[in-house]
Structure formats: C-alpha cells, structure tokens
Amino acid sequence: MKDFILYPEALELKELGFDEPCFGVYATKDGYVRKSAYDEIGNAPTYSQSFRWFRDKHGLCIVIKPIDDKKLDLGYNLLKNGLIMSAHLTYEEAELACLKKLIEIVKTN
C-alpha cells in the first residue's frame, strides 16, 4: 500500500490534469471498488507515476534525502528552487509531504 498515493491526493491530481493509466485501484473495506478521479473502476496512481507527471508536465523534480549528518530526518528538495521544504522521520512521510507541496505549487501557479 506504500506504493500508491492516498485517495484525496489522487482526486487533487485529477483536478490538476493527471490522466495517466494506472494498474492499481481503490477499494472500500466491503470489497467494492470506489469510483475515483479517473474512471468508474477506481484507478490509483503510484508515487512514482505522480512524481514523474510533475516532472514531465510541470518541470518540478524532487529528491528525497537525509537532511542531517546523523541521517535521522528525511527531507525533500524541489530541484527547481533547491530548497529543503520539510523534515520527516520516514521516507513515506517525506513522499506524502512532497506530493502535497507539489500539488500546492501547481494549484497556485
């Protein structure tokens, strides 16, 4: 489940124009496939697809990396401006925070 972005972010990506084919789907706890931002079968994008889309469509490249000497905190760089935007304890937290920031940047431009 760590490979797929969360449903709320998938809806936001759809609003921004993301329309890539996906091999995963969102499903509810009772086994029904949730209608998604993409189509009736609930396609779910991965983090990799999402980051590639931001790079290809908006020129926003990212790197998630340790931000301190002890390598305890992870941050992300947006290579367009080279700033570390935040610090997180896990790679997955850094990915989600970065995805949210990319969505925010594209929405405000």
Residue pairs with C-beta under 8 A, 6 or more apart in sequence:
2 92
3 24
3 46
3 47
3 48
4 24
4 44
4 45
4 46
4 47
5 13
5 44
5 45
5 46
5 47
5 50
5 96
5 99
6 96
7 26
7 34
7 36
7 44
9 50
9 96
9 99
9 100
9 103
10 26
10 36
10 37
10 38
10 44
10 45
11 36
11 37
12 103
12 107
13 37
13 45
13 50
13 53
13 103
14 36
14 37
14 38
15 37
16 103
16 106
16 107
17 57
18 37
18 45
18 50
18 53
19 38
20 45
20 49
20 53
21 43
22 38
22 43
22 44
22 45
22 46
22 49
24 43
24 44
24 45
24 46
25 33
25 36
25 41
25 42
25 43
25 44
26 33
26 34
26 36
26 42
26 44
27 33
27 34
27 42
28 34
33 41
33 42
34 42
35 42
36 42
36 43
36 44
45 53
47 95
47 99
50 99
50 102
51 62
51 98
51 99
51 102
54 60
54 61
54 62
54 102
54 106
55 61
55 62
58 102
58 105
58 106
59 80
60 78
60 79
60 80
60 102
60 105
60 106
61 78
61 79
61 80
62 76
62 77
62 78
62 79
62 98
62 102
63 76
63 77
63 79
64 74
64 75
64 76
64 91
64 94
64 95
64 98
65 74
65 75
65 76
65 77
66 72
66 73
66 74
66 75
67 73
67 74
67 75
67 84
67 87
72 89
73 87
73 88
73 89
74 87
74 88
74 89
74 90
74 91
74 93
74 94
75 84
75 85
75 86
75 87
75 88
75 94
76 84
76 85
76 86
76 94
76 97
76 98
76 101
77 83
77 84
77 85
78 85
78 98
78 101
78 102
78 105
85 97
85 98
85 101
86 94
86 97
86 101
88 94
88 97
